Amino acid sequence: MGLDVTGLGSVFDFGSKVIEKIFPDPAQRDAAKLEMLRLSQQGELKALEADLAIAQGQMETNQAEAASNDAFRGGWRPFIGWCCGVGCAWNWLGLPVAKLVAELYGHPIGLAPADLAEMMPILMGMLGLGGLRSYEKVKGVK
């Protein structure tokens, strides 16, 4: 039957067994199973419609935040971008230069690079979205 995300498949299987017991006539049994399958599919369609409504609501929220001039509503994305950028710049530019200068002056420092394992997925996601926005700008989407 495939992946049953909603749990309705097990209900349908149980219902089929009950229908077989209740309706001994094969024609009535098949009609009842068809009706049960139709109801099952409607339930799955409702779940998909609910997921779509949530996604559309999130897109509307994202658009409202992006259009806002308020730094506390529209500024969190740039803030996260700047934090990721500063973290990467420190890890790959600032820290090596600081260590080199400290070593040259005879005062070595034992700073280790930051663990970027948690920051990189955020940065990559933002860069991916930024790349799509750049593509939209080239195509003239406002």
Backbone as JSON Lines, residues from 0, in Angstrom:
{"i":0,"aa":"M","n":[0.83,-1.2,0.0],"ca":[0.0,0.0,0.0],"c":[0.86,1.25,0.0]}
{"i":1,"aa":"G","n":[2.14,1.14,0.41],"ca":[3.0,2.31,0.42],"c":[3.16,2.86,1.82]}
{"i":2,"aa":"L","n":[3.7,4.04,1.91],"ca":[3.93,4.69,3.19],"c":[2.62,5.28,3.7]}
{"i":3,"aa":"D","n":[2.23,4.87,4.9],"ca":[0.98,5.33,5.5],"c":[1.31,6.36,6.57]}
{"i":4,"aa":"V","n":[1.36,7.63,6.18],"ca":[1.72,8.7,7.09],"c":[0.58,9.03,8.05]}
{"i":5,"aa":"T","n":[-0.64,8.94,7.56],"ca":[-1.79,9.37,8.36],"c":[-2.29,8.32,9.32]}
{"i":6,"aa":"G","n":[-1.92,7.05,9.11],"ca":[-2.44,5.98,9.95],"c":[-3.79,5.47,9.48]}
{"i":7,"aa":"L","n":[-4.29,6.03,8.38],"ca":[-5.59,5.62,7.88],"c":[-5.53,4.27,7.18]}
{"i":8,"aa":"G","n":[-4.36,3.86,6.73],"ca":[-4.22,2.57,6.06],"c":[-4.59,1.42,6.97]}
{"i":9,"aa":"S","n":[-4.14,1.47,8.21],"ca":[-4.48,0.4,9.15],"c":[-5.97,0.39,9.46]}
{"i":10,"aa":"V","n":[-6.57,1.56,9.5],"ca":[-8.02,1.64,9.71],"c":[-8.73,1.02,8.52]}
{"i":11,"aa":"F","n":[-8.24,1.31,7.31],"ca":[-8.85,0.74,6.11],"c":[-8.72,-0.78,6.09]}
{"i":12,"aa":"D","n":[-7.56,-1.3,6.47],"ca":[-7.36,-2.75,6.51],"c":[-8.32,-3.4,7.51]}
{"i":13,"aa":"F","n":[-8.44,-2.79,8.68],"ca":[-9.36,-3.31,9.69],"c":[-10.8,-3.25,9.17]}
{"i":14,"aa":"G","n":[-11.15,-2.12,8.56],"ca":[-12.5,-1.94,8.02],"c":[-12.81,-2.95,6.93]}
{"i":15,"aa":"S","n":[-11.82,-3.3,6.11],"ca":[-12.02,-4.3,5.06],"c":[-12.37,-5.65,5.65]}
{"i":16,"aa":"K","n":[-11.69,-5.99,6.72],"ca":[-11.97,-7.28,7.37],"c":[-13.37,-7.3,7.97]}
{"i":17,"aa":"V","n":[-13.77,-6.17,8.56],"ca":[-15.12,-6.07,9.13],"c":[-16.16,-6.16,8.02]}
{"i":18,"aa":"I","n":[-15.91,-5.48,6.91],"ca":[-16.85,-5.49,5.78],"c":[-17.03,-6.91,5.25]}
{"i":19,"aa":"E","n":[-15.93,-7.66,5.18],"ca":[-16.03,-9.03,4.69],"c":[-16.92,-9.88,5.58]}
{"i":20,"aa":"K","n":[-16.91,-9.61,6.9],"ca":[-17.75,-10.36,7.84],"c":[-19.21,-9.93,7.74]}
{"i":21,"aa":"I","n":[-19.44,-8.62,7.53],"ca":[-20.8,-8.08,7.53],"c":[-21.51,-8.38,6.21]}
{"i":22,"aa":"F","n":[-20.81,-8.21,5.08],"ca":[-21.42,-8.36,3.76],"c":[-20.92,-9.65,3.1]}
{"i":23,"aa":"P","n":[-21.71,-10.72,3.18],"ca":[-21.28,-11.96,2.52],"c":[-21.38,-11.88,0.99]}
{"i":24,"aa":"D","n":[-22.26,-11.02,0.47],"ca":[-22.41,-10.86,-0.99],"c":[-21.2,-10.1,-1.54]}
{"i":25,"aa":"P","n":[-20.47,-10.68,-2.52],"ca":[-19.27,-10.02,-3.05],"c":[-19.54,-8.64,-3.65]}
{"i":26,"aa":"A","n":[-20.71,-8.43,-4.27],"ca":[-21.01,-7.13,-4.87],"c":[-21.18,-6.07,-3.79]}
{"i":27,"aa":"Q","n":[-21.92,-6.4,-2.74],"ca":[-22.1,-5.47,-1.63],"c":[-20.77,-5.22,-0.92]}
{"i":28,"aa":"R","n":[-20.01,-6.26,-0.76],"ca":[-18.71,-6.15,-0.09],"c":[-17.8,-5.2,-0.89]}
{"i":29,"aa":"D","n":[-17.74,-5.38,-2.22],"ca":[-16.9,-4.53,-3.05],"c":[-17.37,-3.08,-3.03]}
{"i":30,"aa":"A","n":[-18.69,-2.86,-3.03],"ca":[-19.22,-1.5,-2.97],"c":[-18.85,-0.84,-1.64]}
{"i":31,"aa":"A","n":[-18.93,-1.59,-0.56],"ca":[-18.58,-1.04,0.76],"c":[-17.09,-0.75,0.85]}
{"i":32,"aa":"K","n":[-16.26,-1.66,0.29],"ca":[-14.81,-1.41,0.29],"c":[-14.46,-0.18,-0.55]}
{"i":33,"aa":"L","n":[-15.15,-0.02,-1.68],"ca":[-14.9,1.15,-2.53],"c":[-15.26,2.44,-1.79]}
{"i":34,"aa":"E","n":[-16.37,2.43,-1.09],"ca":[-16.77,3.61,-0.3],"c":[-15.77,3.9,0.8]}
{"i":35,"aa":"M","n":[-15.28,2.84,1.45],"ca":[-14.29,3.02,2.51],"c":[-12.98,3.57,1.93]}
{"i":36,"aa":"L","n":[-12.57,3.08,0.77],"ca":[-11.36,3.58,0.12],"c":[-11.52,5.06,-0.24]}
{"i":37,"aa":"R","n":[-12.71,5.41,-0.75],"ca":[-12.97,6.82,-1.09],"c":[-12.86,7.7,0.15]}
{"i":38,"aa":"L","n":[-13.43,7.25,1.25],"ca":[-13.35,8.02,2.49],"c":[-11.91,8.11,2.99]}
{"i":39,"aa":"S","n":[-11.14,7.04,2.84],"ca":[-9.74,7.05,3.25],"c":[-8.94,8.06,2.43]}
{"i":40,"aa":"Q","n":[-9.18,8.07,1.12],"ca":[-8.47,9.02,0.26],"c":[-8.85,10.45,0.56]}
{"i":41,"aa":"Q","n":[-10.11,10.68,0.9],"ca":[-10.53,12.03,1.28],"c":[-9.81,12.48,2.54]}
{"i":42,"aa":"G","n":[-9.61,11.57,3.48],"ca":[-8.88,11.91,4.7],"c":[-7.44,12.27,4.41]}
{"i":43,"aa":"E","n":[-6.8,11.52,3.51],"ca":[-5.42,11.83,3.13],"c":[-5.36,13.16,2.39]}
{"i":44,"aa":"L","n":[-6.37,13.43,1.56],"ca":[-6.41,14.72,0.85],"c":[-6.56,15.86,1.85]}
{"i":45,"aa":"K","n":[-7.37,15.67,2.86],"ca":[-7.53,16.71,3.89],"c":[-6.2,16.98,4.61]}
{"i":46,"aa":"A","n":[-5.44,15.91,4.89],"ca":[-4.15,16.09,5.55],"c":[-3.19,16.86,4.65]}
{"i":47,"aa":"L","n":[-3.19,16.54,3.35],"ca":[-2.34,17.27,2.41],"c":[-2.76,18.73,2.3]}
{"i":48,"aa":"E","n":[-4.07,18.98,2.29],"ca":[-4.56,20.35,2.23],"c":[-4.15,21.13,3.48]}
{"i":49,"aa":"A","n":[-4.17,20.48,4.64],"ca":[-3.75,21.13,5.88],"c":[-2.26,21.47,5.82]}
{"i":50,"aa":"D","n":[-1.44,20.54,5.32],"ca":[0.0,20.81,5.18],"c":[0.25,21.97,4.23]}
{"i":51,"aa":"L","n":[-0.49,22.01,3.13],"ca":[-0.34,23.1,2.16],"c":[-0.73,24.44,2.79]}
{"i":52,"aa":"A","n":[-1.79,24.45,3.58],"ca":[-2.22,25.69,4.23],"c":[-1.15,26.19,5.21]}
{"i":53,"aa":"I","n":[-0.51,25.27,5.92],"ca":[0.56,25.66,6.84],"c":[1.73,26.26,6.06]}
{"i":54,"aa":"A","n":[2.11,25.62,4.96],"ca":[3.22,26.12,4.15],"c":[2.91,27.49,3.57]}
{"i":55,"aa":"Q","n":[1.67,27.68,3.1],"ca":[1.28,28.98,2.55],"c":[1.29,30.06,3.64]}
{"i":56,"aa":"G","n":[0.83,29.71,4.82],"ca":[0.85,30.66,5.93],"c":[2.28,31.06,6.28]}
{"i":57,"aa":"Q","n":[3.2,30.09,6.27],"ca":[4.6,30.4,6.56],"c":[5.2,31.3,5.49]}
{"i":58,"aa":"M","n":[4.84,31.07,4.23],"ca":[5.35,31.93,3.16],"c":[4.83,33.36,3.31]}
{"i":59,"aa":"E","n":[3.57,33.5,3.69],"ca":[3.02,34.84,3.91],"c":[3.72,35.54,5.07]}
{"i":60,"aa":"T","n":[4.0,34.78,6.13],"ca":[4.73,35.34,7.27],"c":[6.13,35.77,6.85]}
{"i":61,"aa":"N","n":[6.81,34.94,6.07],"ca":[8.15,35.28,5.59],"c":[8.13,36.54,4.74]}
{"i":62,"aa":"Q","n":[7.13,36.67,3.87],"ca":[7.03,37.86,3.02],"c":[6.78,39.1,3.87]}
{"i":63,"aa":"A","n":[5.92,39.0,4.87],"ca":[5.63,40.15,5.73],"c":[6.87,40.55,6.52]}
{"i":64,"aa":"E","n":[7.64,39.57,7.01],"ca":[8.86,39.88,7.74],"c":[9.89,40.53,6.83]}
{"i":65,"aa":"A","n":[10.02,40.04,5.62],"ca":[11.01,40.58,4.69],"c":[10.64,42.0,4.27]}
{"i":66,"aa":"A","n":[9.35,42.31,4.2],"ca":[8.91,43.64,3.78],"c":[8.94,44.66,4.92]}
{"i":67,"aa":"S","n":[9.08,44.19,6.14],"ca":[9.03,45.07,7.3],"c":[10.31,45.92,7.41]}
{"i":68,"aa":"N","n":[10.13,47.17,7.79],"ca":[11.27,48.06,8.04],"c":[11.71,47.99,9.5]}
{"i":69,"aa":"D","n":[10.94,47.31,10.32],"ca":[11.25,47.16,11.73],"c":[12.4,46.17,11.88]}
{"i":70,"aa":"A","n":[13.48,46.57,12.53],"ca":[14.66,45.72,12.66],"c":[14.39,44.46,13.46]}
{"i":71,"aa":"F","n":[13.4,44.51,14.37],"ca":[13.1,43.33,15.17],"c":[12.25,42.32,14.43]}
{"i":72,"aa":"R","n":[11.62,42.72,13.33],"ca":[10.82,41.78,12.54],"c":[11.54,41.38,11.27]}
{"i":73,"aa":"G","n":[12.05,42.35,10.54],"ca":[12.69,42.06,9.27],"c":[14.19,41.9,9.38]}
{"i":74,"aa":"G","n":[14.75,42.22,10.53],"ca":[16.2,42.21,10.66],"c":[16.81,40.94,11.19]}
{"i":75,"aa":"W","n":[16.0,39.97,11.57],"ca":[16.59,38.76,12.15],"c":[17.33,37.94,11.11]}
{"i":76,"aa":"R","n":[16.86,37.93,9.86],"ca":[17.57,37.18,8.82],"c":[18.94,37.79,8.55]}
{"i":77,"aa":"P","n":[19.02,39.1,8.35],"ca":[20.36,39.67,8.17],"c":[21.24,39.47,9.39]}
{"i":78,"aa":"F","n":[20.66,39.54,10.58],"ca":[21.43,39.32,11.8],"c":[22.07,37.94,11.81]}
{"i":79,"aa":"I","n":[21.26,36.92,11.48],"ca":[21.79,35.55,11.43],"c":[22.86,35.46,10.36]}
{"i":80,"aa":"G","n":[22.65,36.09,9.23],"ca":[23.65,36.1,8.17],"c":[24.95,36.74,8.61]}
{"i":81,"aa":"W","n":[24.85,37.87,9.29],"ca":[26.06,38.54,9.78],"c":[26.77,37.71,10.84]}
{"i":82,"aa":"C","n":[26.0,37.07,11.73],"ca":[26.63,36.2,12.74],"c":[27.39,35.06,12.08]}
{"i":83,"aa":"C","n":[26.77,34.43,11.1],"ca":[27.45,33.34,10.38],"c":[28.68,33.87,9.65]}
{"i":84,"aa":"G","n":[28.55,35.01,9.01],"ca":[29.68,35.6,8.28],"c":[30.83,35.96,9.2]}
{"i":85,"aa":"V","n":[30.52,36.55,10.34],"ca":[31.56,36.91,11.3],"c":[32.21,35.66,11.87]}
{"i":86,"aa":"G","n":[31.41,34.64,12.17],"ca":[31.96,33.39,12.67],"c":[32.91,32.74,11.67]}
{"i":87,"aa":"C","n":[32.53,32.71,10.42],"ca":[33.4,32.14,9.38],"c":[34.65,32.99,9.19]}
{"i":88,"aa":"A","n":[34.48,34.31,9.17],"ca":[35.63,35.19,8.99],"c":[36.63,35.03,10.14]}
{"i":89,"aa":"W","n":[36.14,34.92,11.36],"ca":[37.04,34.74,12.49],"c":[37.74,33.4,12.4]}
{"i":90,"aa":"N","n":[36.99,32.35,12.11],"ca":[37.56,31.01,12.08],"c":[38.64,30.86,11.01]}
{"i":91,"aa":"W","n":[38.41,31.42,9.83],"ca":[39.3,31.14,8.7],"c":[40.24,32.3,8.37]}
{"i":92,"aa":"L","n":[39.95,33.49,8.9],"ca":[40.84,34.63,8.63],"c":[41.41,35.22,9.92]}
{"i":93,"aa":"G","n":[40.53,35.63,10.81],"ca":[40.96,36.34,12.01],"c":[41.82,35.5,12.94]}
{"i":94,"aa":"L","n":[41.4,34.29,13.24],"ca":[42.15,33.44,14.16],"c":[43.54,33.08,13.63]}
{"i":95,"aa":"P","n":[43.66,32.64,12.37],"ca":[45.01,32.35,11.87],"c":[45.93,33.57,11.88]}
{"i":96,"aa":"V","n":[45.39,34.74,11.53],"ca":[46.21,35.96,11.54],"c":[46.59,36.31,12.98]}
{"i":97,"aa":"A","n":[45.62,36.21,13.9],"ca":[45.92,36.52,15.31],"c":[46.98,35.57,15.85]}
{"i":98,"aa":"K","n":[46.89,34.3,15.52],"ca":[47.89,33.33,15.98],"c":[49.26,33.63,15.39]}
{"i":99,"aa":"L","n":[49.3,34.0,14.11],"ca":[50.57,34.32,13.46],"c":[51.22,35.54,14.1]}
{"i":100,"aa":"V","n":[50.43,36.6,14.31],"ca":[50.97,37.83,14.91],"c":[51.45,37.55,16.34]}
{"i":101,"aa":"A","n":[50.66,36.8,17.1],"ca":[51.05,36.47,18.48],"c":[52.34,35.64,18.48]}
{"i":102,"aa":"E","n":[52.45,34.71,17.55],"ca":[53.65,33.88,17.46],"c":[54.87,34.72,17.08]}
{"i":103,"aa":"L","n":[54.68,35.68,16.15],"ca":[55.78,36.55,15.73],"c":[56.28,37.41,16.88]}
{"i":104,"aa":"Y","n":[55.39,37.81,17.78],"ca":[55.78,38.64,18.92],"c":[56.19,37.81,20.13]}
{"i":105,"aa":"G","n":[56.25,36.5,19.96],"ca":[56.73,35.64,21.03],"c":[55.71,35.32,22.1]}
{"i":106,"aa":"H","n":[54.45,35.53,21.82],"ca":[53.38,35.23,22.78],"c":[52.34,34.32,22.12]}
{"i":107,"aa":"P","n":[52.68,33.07,21.92],"ca":[51.72,32.19,21.25],"c":[50.42,32.05,22.04]}
{"i":108,"aa":"I","n":[49.34,31.99,21.33],"ca":[48.04,31.83,21.97],"c":[47.49,30.45,21.61]}
{"i":109,"aa":"G","n":[46.79,29.86,22.52],"ca":[46.27,28.51,22.33],"c":[44.79,28.48,22.0]}
{"i":110,"aa":"L","n":[44.34,29.41,21.21],"ca":[42.92,29.4,20.84],"c":[42.67,28.36,19.74]}
{"i":111,"aa":"A","n":[41.63,27.6,19.91],"ca":[41.24,26.62,18.9],"c":[40.13,27.22,18.03]}
{"i":112,"aa":"P","n":[40.05,26.79,16.8],"ca":[38.95,27.28,15.94],"c":[37.6,26.86,16.52]}
{"i":113,"aa":"A","n":[36.6,27.67,16.27],"ca":[35.25,27.36,16.74],"c":[34.71,26.16,15.98]}
{"i":114,"aa":"D","n":[33.88,25.38,16.64],"ca":[33.21,24.26,16.0],"c":[32.02,24.81,15.21]}
{"i":115,"aa":"L","n":[32.12,24.75,13.91],"ca":[31.08,25.34,13.06],"c":[30.03,24.34,12.63]}
{"i":116,"aa":"A","n":[30.0,23.16,13.26],"ca":[29.08,22.11,12.85],"c":[27.61,22.54,12.96]}
{"i":117,"aa":"E","n":[27.29,23.36,13.93],"ca":[25.9,23.81,14.08],"c":[25.6,25.03,13.23]}
{"i":118,"aa":"M","n":[26.6,25.83,12.93],"ca":[26.38,27.06,12.17],"c":[26.33,26.82,10.66]}
{"i":119,"aa":"M","n":[27.1,25.85,10.17],"ca":[27.19,25.66,8.73],"c":[25.87,25.28,8.06]}
{"i":120,"aa":"P","n":[25.02,24.42,8.65],"ca":[23.73,24.15,7.99],"c":[22.87,25.41,7.85]}
{"i":121,"aa":"I","n":[22.93,26.28,8.85],"ca":[22.18,27.53,8.78],"c":[22.74,28.4,7.66]}
{"i":122,"aa":"L","n":[24.06,28.52,7.61],"ca":[24.7,29.33,6.59],"c":[24.43,28.77,5.19]}
{"i":123,"aa":"M","n":[24.53,27.47,5.04],"ca":[24.3,26.87,3.72],"c":[22.85,27.06,3.29]}
{"i":124,"aa":"G","n":[21.93,26.93,4.22],"ca":[20.53,27.19,3.9],"c":[20.3,28.62,3.47]}
{"i":125,"aa":"M","n":[20.92,29.55,4.19],"ca":[20.77,30.96,3.83],"c":[21.43,31.26,2.49]}
{"i":126,"aa":"L","n":[22.56,30.67,2.24],"ca":[23.23,30.89,0.95],"c":[22.42,30.3,-0.19]}
{"i":127,"aa":"G","n":[21.8,29.16,0.06],"ca":[20.94,28.57,-0.96],"c":[19.77,29.46,-1.28]}
{"i":128,"aa":"L","n":[19.13,29.98,-0.23],"ca":[18.02,30.9,-0.45],"c":[18.49,32.18,-1.11]}
{"i":129,"aa":"G","n":[19.67,32.65,-0.71],"ca":[20.23,33.85,-1.33],"c":[20.52,33.63,-2.8]}
{"i":130,"aa":"G","n":[20.97,32.44,-3.14],"ca":[21.23,32.11,-4.54],"c":[19.95,32.11,-5.36]}
{"i":131,"aa":"L","n":[18.87,31.58,-4.77],"ca":[17.59,31.6,-5.47],"c":[17.09,33.04,-5.64]}
{"i":132,"aa":"R","n":[17.3,33.86,-4.63],"ca":[16.86,35.26,-4.74],"c":[17.66,35.98,-5.82]}
{"i":133,"aa":"S","n":[18.95,35.68,-5.91],"ca":[19.76,36.29,-6.96],"c":[19.25,35.87,-8.33]}
{"i":134,"aa":"Y","n":[18.85,34.62,-8.48],"ca":[18.3,34.12,-9.72],"c":[17.0,34.87,-10.03]}
{"i":135,"aa":"E","n":[16.15,35.06,-9.0],"ca":[14.91,35.82,-9.2],"c":[15.19,37.25,-9.65]}
{"i":136,"aa":"K","n":[16.22,37.88,-9.04],"ca":[16.54,39.25,-9.42],"c":[17.0,39.33,-10.87]}
{"i":137,"aa":"V","n":[17.77,38.33,-11.32],"ca":[18.23,38.31,-12.71],"c":[17.03,38.17,-13.64]}
{"i":138,"aa":"K","n":[16.04,37.37,-13.23],"ca":[14.86,37.16,-14.06],"c":[13.86,38.31,-13.95]}
{"i":139,"aa":"G","n":[14.09,39.28,-13.08],"ca":[13.23,40.45,-12.98],"c":[12.08,40.3,-12.01]}
{"i":140,"aa":"V","n":[12.12,39.32,-11.13],"ca":[11.06,39.15,-10.13],"c":[11.27,40.18,-9.03]}
{"i":141,"aa":"K","n":[10.22,40.89,-8.64],"ca":[10.37,41.92,-7.61],"c":[10.1,41.39,-6.25]}
